[in-house]
């Protein structure tokens, strides 16, 4: 039998959640679709919920994570900033390192 340790991590800023798996998934979907509305829909999330999460991330981070353009001839859009992309990369690296650490720790036990 193979055992695994399961855990969820998140990053807080001043005691409030900045990033977690759900928020990172939303940011990645925004990058893929170029739209908050399309990103929310792809994740089965309401636009209101998605906007609330993005607003929270933007207000709690040191720099803007996403920028939005109001519609027009070509429609509006939402893009990740370079800072937003760096936050996603940092979160993914931390998460991956956490899983590797936990896998290593359980392999040291009698649970194998």
Residue frames relative to the residue before (quaternion, step in Angstrom):
aa qw qx qy qz dx dy dz
X 1.0000 0.0000 0.0000 0.0000 0.00 0.00 0.00
X 0.2412 -0.7672 0.5785 0.1363 3.57 -1.00 0.85
X 0.1986 -0.7829 0.5831 0.0869 3.54 -0.87 1.02
X 0.0881 -0.7698 0.6308 0.0410 3.55 -1.17 0.67
X 0.3172 -0.6886 0.6114 0.2267 3.54 -1.16 0.62
X 0.1510 -0.7836 0.5983 0.0719 3.57 -0.86 0.96
X 0.0872 0.7893 -0.5985 0.1057 3.53 -0.96 0.89
X 0.2073 -0.7315 0.6301 0.1579 3.55 -1.26 0.45
X 0.1331 -0.7835 0.6017 0.0799 3.51 -1.00 0.82
X 0.0210 -0.7613 0.6461 0.0511 3.51 -1.30 0.32
X 0.3617 -0.6969 0.5768 0.2254 3.51 -1.30 0.40
X 0.1783 -0.7860 0.5864 0.0810 3.55 -0.89 0.98
X 0.1480 -0.7350 0.6529 0.1080 3.51 -1.30 0.52
X 0.8392 -0.0902 0.0104 0.5362 3.58 -0.59 1.16
X 0.7436 -0.4448 0.2183 0.4489 3.57 0.93 0.95
X 0.6772 0.4284 -0.2946 0.5206 3.59 1.27 0.15
X 0.5610 -0.6175 0.4264 0.3495 3.57 -1.04 0.76
X 0.2099 -0.7511 0.6175 0.1019 3.53 -0.92 1.03
X 0.8088 -0.0582 0.0972 0.5770 3.56 0.70 -1.13
X 0.0730 0.7344 -0.6730 0.0488 3.49 -1.23 0.73
X 0.7582 -0.3890 0.2484 0.4606 3.57 -1.24 0.04
X 0.6656 0.5147 -0.3086 0.4436 3.60 0.93 -0.85
X 0.6779 0.4818 -0.2893 0.4739 3.56 0.90 -0.89
X 0.6399 0.5096 -0.3259 0.4739 3.57 1.02 -0.76
X 0.6223 0.5301 -0.3394 0.4653 3.61 1.00 -0.76
X 0.6477 0.5097 -0.3131 0.4718 3.57 0.99 -0.82
X 0.6601 0.5016 -0.3116 0.4643 3.60 0.89 -0.87
X 0.6449 0.5065 -0.3198 0.4747 3.59 0.99 -0.79
X 0.6487 0.5063 -0.3162 0.4721 3.60 1.01 -0.77
X 0.6063 0.5317 -0.3522 0.4751 3.60 1.07 -0.66
X 0.6580 0.5063 -0.3176 0.4581 3.57 0.92 -0.87
X 0.6736 0.5033 -0.2927 0.4553 3.59 0.99 -0.83
X 0.7865 0.3576 -0.1690 0.4743 3.58 0.90 -0.94
X 0.3434 -0.7478 0.4970 0.2757 3.59 1.13 -0.56
X 0.7313 0.3533 -0.1950 0.5498 3.55 1.28 0.26
X 0.4531 -0.6726 0.5139 0.2798 3.55 -0.95 0.89
X 0.6419 0.5363 -0.3179 0.4464 3.57 0.97 -0.85
X 0.6889 0.4642 -0.2790 0.4817 3.60 0.87 -0.94
X 0.6243 0.5370 -0.3373 0.4562 3.57 1.04 -0.76
X 0.6496 0.5123 -0.3107 0.4679 3.57 0.92 -0.93
X 0.6649 0.5101 -0.3019 0.4544 3.57 0.87 -0.95
X 0.6597 0.5222 -0.3122 0.4411 3.60 0.94 -0.85
X 0.7220 0.4085 -0.2271 0.5102 3.57 1.21 -0.56
X 0.4739 -0.6854 0.4330 0.3437 3.58 1.29 0.05
X 0.4991 0.6435 -0.4048 0.4160 3.55 1.18 0.67
X 0.5027 -0.6299 0.4820 0.3439 3.59 -1.06 0.61
X 0.6049 -0.5519 0.4287 0.3818 3.54 -1.20 0.55
X 0.6356 0.5501 -0.3258 0.4327 3.59 0.96 -0.88
X 0.6602 0.4971 -0.2984 0.4775 3.58 0.95 -0.90
X 0.6572 0.5133 -0.3073 0.4585 3.58 0.94 -0.94
X 0.6537 0.5081 -0.3138 0.4648 3.57 0.93 -0.90
X 0.6395 0.5370 -0.3168 0.4499 3.57 0.98 -0.85
X 0.6682 0.4961 -0.2977 0.4676 3.60 0.95 -0.87
X 0.6667 0.4907 -0.3018 0.4730 3.58 0.92 -0.91
X 0.6334 0.5264 -0.3269 0.4634 3.58 0.98 -0.81
X 0.6482 0.5137 -0.3165 0.4646 3.59 0.98 -0.82
X 0.6542 0.5002 -0.3173 0.4703 3.59 0.92 -0.87
X 0.6656 0.5086 -0.3052 0.4530 3.59 0.87 -0.93
X 0.7149 0.4615 -0.2705 0.4503 3.59 0.87 -0.90
X 0.7183 0.4437 -0.2549 0.4714 3.61 1.14 -0.51
X 0.6452 0.5193 -0.3351 0.4491 3.58 1.20 -0.23
X 0.6497 -0.5446 0.3750 0.3750 3.54 -1.27 0.40
X 0.7792 0.1161 -0.0403 0.6147 3.56 1.17 -0.70
X 0.6549 -0.4880 0.3846 0.4301 3.56 -1.27 0.24
X 0.3126 -0.7501 0.5610 0.1576 3.55 -1.01 0.90
X 0.7764 0.0813 -0.0489 0.6230 3.56 1.15 -0.68
X 0.1627 -0.7375 0.6420 0.1320 3.53 -1.30 0.43
X 0.2013 -0.7816 0.5817 0.1006 3.54 -1.12 0.67
X 0.2052 -0.7325 0.6358 0.1311 3.50 -1.25 0.64
X 0.4339 -0.6876 0.5180 0.2657 3.53 -0.92 0.92
X 0.6400 -0.5702 0.3710 0.3573 3.56 -1.12 0.73
X 0.0412 0.7557 -0.6518 0.0495 3.49 -1.33 0.26
X 0.8226 -0.1503 0.1407 0.5300 3.55 -1.06 -0.69
X 0.7796 0.3135 -0.1467 0.5220 3.54 0.89 -0.99
X 0.5536 -0.5966 0.4008 0.4206 3.57 1.25 -0.02
X 0.5628 -0.5993 0.4490 0.3500 3.53 -1.28 0.22
X 0.0915 -0.7962 0.5923 0.0825 3.51 -1.22 -0.35
X 0.2310 -0.7377 0.6169 0.1480 3.50 -1.33 0.29
X 0.0564 -0.8052 0.5903 -0.0073 3.55 -0.87 0.99
X 0.4654 -0.6270 0.5416 0.3113 3.51 -1.24 0.53
X 0.3859 -0.6815 0.5674 0.2543 3.54 -1.11 0.70
X 0.6705 -0.4541 0.3768 0.4498 3.56 -1.29 0.14
X 0.6312 0.5264 -0.3289 0.4650 3.58 1.05 -0.77
X 0.6315 0.5346 -0.3225 0.4597 3.59 1.00 -0.82
X 0.6517 0.5055 -0.3063 0.4754 3.57 0.97 -0.86
X 0.6528 0.5073 -0.3186 0.4636 3.60 1.01 -0.77
X 0.6245 0.5297 -0.3419 0.4610 3.61 1.06 -0.68
X 0.6386 0.5181 -0.3230 0.4684 3.58 0.97 -0.85
X 0.6584 0.5079 -0.3100 0.4609 3.57 0.89 -0.92
X 0.6518 0.5077 -0.3162 0.4662 3.60 0.94 -0.86
X 0.6562 0.5067 -0.3146 0.4622 3.59 0.90 -0.90
X 0.6677 0.5055 -0.3053 0.4533 3.59 0.86 -0.93
X 0.6468 0.5150 -0.3128 0.4675 3.59 1.01 -0.81
X 0.6567 0.4998 -0.3055 0.4749 3.57 0.91 -0.91
X 0.6567 0.5165 -0.3064 0.4562 3.58 0.91 -0.91
X 0.6638 0.5012 -0.3000 0.4670 3.58 0.89 -0.93
X 0.6654 0.4973 -0.3012 0.4683 3.58 0.94 -0.88
X 0.6099 0.5470 -0.3418 0.4605 3.57 1.09 -0.70
X 0.6662 0.4954 -0.3025 0.4683 3.61 0.90 -0.93
X 0.6410 0.5190 -0.3259 0.4620 3.60 0.96 -0.84
X 0.6443 0.5225 -0.3128 0.4627 3.56 0.97 -0.89
X 0.6848 0.4855 -0.2924 0.4581 3.59 0.85 -0.97
X 0.6298 0.5210 -0.3336 0.4696 3.59 1.01 -0.76
X 0.6488 0.5135 -0.3076 0.4698 3.57 1.01 -0.84
X 0.6620 0.5183 -0.3034 0.4484 3.57 0.95 -0.88
X 0.6884 0.4614 -0.3064 0.4683 3.61 0.86 -0.84
X 0.6151 0.5484 -0.3630 0.4348 3.60 1.09 -0.55
X 0.6156 0.5495 -0.3351 0.4547 3.61 1.25 -0.37
X 0.6455 0.5344 -0.3156 0.4452 3.59 1.23 -0.38
X 0.6313 -0.5145 0.4126 0.4081 3.53 -1.32 -0.04
X 0.5609 0.5740 -0.3892 0.4522 3.63 1.29 -0.09
X 0.1914 0.8050 -0.5375 0.1627 3.58 -0.14 1.20
